[in-house]
Amino acid sequence: MSATGATLSLFDRPARIAAPEPLRMTMRPYQDEAIARIHACLGEHQSTLLVLPTGTGKTRTAATYVRQHGGRVLWLAHRQELIEQGRESLEDVTGQAVSIEKADQYARGTKVVVASVQTLRGDRLSTFRDRFSPDLIVTDEAHHAPSASYRAIYDAFPGARHLGLTATPDRHDEKAMGLVFDSVAFVYEIRDAIKDGWLCPIRALQVEVAAIDLRSVGTVAGDLNQGELDAIMSAEEALHGVVGAALEHAGDRRTIIFTTSVENAHRLAEICNRYRKDSARAVDGGTDPRARATVLRDHKAGAYQFLFNVGVLTEGYDDPAISCVVMARPTESRSLYAQCAGRGLRIAPGKVDCLLVDLVGNAGKHSLVTATDILAGKYDDETLALAKEKVADADGGMLADEALEAAARELEHRRQIEAARRAALKGKVRTRVQEVDPFGIFRVKDPSTDEWSERYATPASDKQISALSRFKIPIPENCTKAQASKLLSTAIGRREHGLCTFGHMKFLGKYGIDALNMPFETAGRICGAIFKNGYKAIPRAELATLMGREAGL
């Protein structure tokens, strides 16, 4: 019989005989704060989210909360590596035996269960619910939580509190995390973790590969169409471009490369080994688990340098010695990019930084995520765009944070220069002697004479003042937006109808010539005749001839 009194299946396997004593480790300051915030949020809300970057110990942090919680806990994961890592961390931290519910393994006799999401469905979920009723559900890689398979499990235990763990809360398919989590306990950004010394700095490098032309690639669910993207990235020239970039720039760094498909990953490894014998291997979701474990173990041991993969290493793969990540899978998804980049950001002895190699070509309409995007945080789009330009121009790449800071400084300097220029222009045009009334010349009503004009007393903008100056229209004293708008719309309207300018009207008015409805060409000829006449009025006959010529008389 199980602890709940249910009969065990013939396929039940016992949990480990005994768990080790709880591991007493020093928690980092942000982890202590995160745990306190989780307690507070789950005291007030049914569910909450913990956001910690890859490599900052979100599993260990959550396991410590589980130990303090002390109740029955269901820990959900969707991959074999995550399931094993979850159990190991929970046993290390809590000192309790932890059992697994997955495939032919059935949990029994423990307060903490790590379960496979793929297993807990249909009848299996029903029988599990009869055997185990958690007080707390913890979802690892919780950006998957809005999907139907996860939500069915949550619905089966409506009374349980729920803690989600993720490094990437912004789902690329735009499903709202708010459908599952009603609070966010704690967020620790990648840039903060780097600044605090818990992750290594990012060295960004953009390598242009001419064969990568994404103009014909469409989008699906917020990211590049996978099939169309793979067709581009699997062309022979693109494959050799990817391998060439890795061999040229990785140096002796232990490297992982993210690719677009199973075939693509294995072809890239084969080509890489042609260039440099026994330097590369590839894994994918279909690789035999034992063979995959051997490939990963050998990479960690330094038996070869380049590990190509598709859909395997984005989550749950930990090797602090990785110091180069090559993105041979262009993406518009910040969350996917952050997951991939995170594989190389852990700190390790002798590790100075992580080189993130972005392979770029003709992106067309697409806005591809690069290394600077995951650090952008407080910076606006203009700063981010300039930082990307600086990385692209840097020979050998540059630290992404330095690129962002340099871009911010440069843009601030530009803004100061522009502000000074505008101030000088404004001072110049607003102190100019107003010789004539522009509204009188145009014969339009000055908005300031209306009773409602006080509602539009906002000063004219710098852009309006600059435009009036270009039209050579005198600026009214204390010019308002309404006045500037009236003058500009009149001037623009005259230009669209081929009529003469304010300058023409003002000049010809001095000679008693009414140019209100005069075409631009006619006014120009009359002004030219006056100039030639030594700025003296021209004879009436000549004026009539000039005006008649335009009318076709």
Number of C-alpha atoms within 10 A of each C-alpha: 10 13 12 12 9 14 10 14 12 8 10 13 16 14 18 11 7 11 16 12 12 16 14 10 8 8 13 13 8 17 22 15 13 23 21 14 17 23 15 13 20 19 11 10 15 18 23 26 28 25 21 25 24 26 23 22 15 20 21 18 22 26 24 22 21 22 18 12 13 13 13 18 25 23 28 26 24 18 17 13 16 20 22 15 18 26 21 15 20 28 24 20 23 23 17 19 21 26 23 25 24 18 13 12 17 20 24 25 17 18 20 29 27 26 26 20 21 14 17 22 16 11 10 13 16 13 13 16 15 11 18 23 18 18 18 24 25 24 26 25 21 25 23 20 21 17 12 10 16 21 14 15 19 18 10 13 17 11 13 20 19 25 26 26 22 22 26 21 21 16 19 18 11 9 15 14 18 12 11 21 19 15 19 19 22 20 16 16 17 26 20 14 19 18 13 11 11 17 25 24 24 26 24 24 27 24 18 16 20 13 20 24 17 20 12 11 20 16 13 11 12 14 19 21 14 17 13 14 22 20 13 19 25 21 14 13 14 20 23 19 21 26 21 15 19 24 17 8 17 19 11 11 17 21 26 27 25 24 25 22 21 19 14 23 24 20 19 26 23 19 18 24 16 12 13 11 11 15 17 23 24 24 24 19 13 10 14 11 12 9 11 17 14 12 19 20 13 14 22 17 11 12 14 17 23 29 23 27 25 21 16 18 22 17 19 20 16 17 19 19 23 24 27 28 27 26 24 26 20 28 22 17 20 21 19 19 23 22 19 24 26 23 26 28 32 24 23 15 7 7 16 13 20 27 29 28 25 25 23 21 17 14 15 12 11 17 12 18 18 27 26 24 20 17 20 19 13 8 14 10 11 11 22 22 14 18 25 22 14 19 23 19 13 15 10 14 20 19 20 28 21 17 24 24 16 16 22 19 13 15 15 13 12 12 12 12 12 12 13 12 12 16 13 12 16 19 11 11 20 18 12 13 11 14 8 12 15 18 18 11 16 18 11 12 13 18 20 15 9 9 8 10 15 12 8 14 16 13 15 18 14 14 11 19 25 16 14 19 17 9 15 13 24 21 25 20 11 12 18 23 18 19 23 23 16 16 25 18 11 17 19 14 12 20 14 9 11 14 22 21 23 22 14 18 20 21 14 18 14 10 13 9 16 13 22 17 13 20 19 17 14 19 25 15 15 21 18 12 18 18 13 11 12 9 12 11 18 17 11 9 9 12 17 11 13 16 19 12 11 14 10 6 7
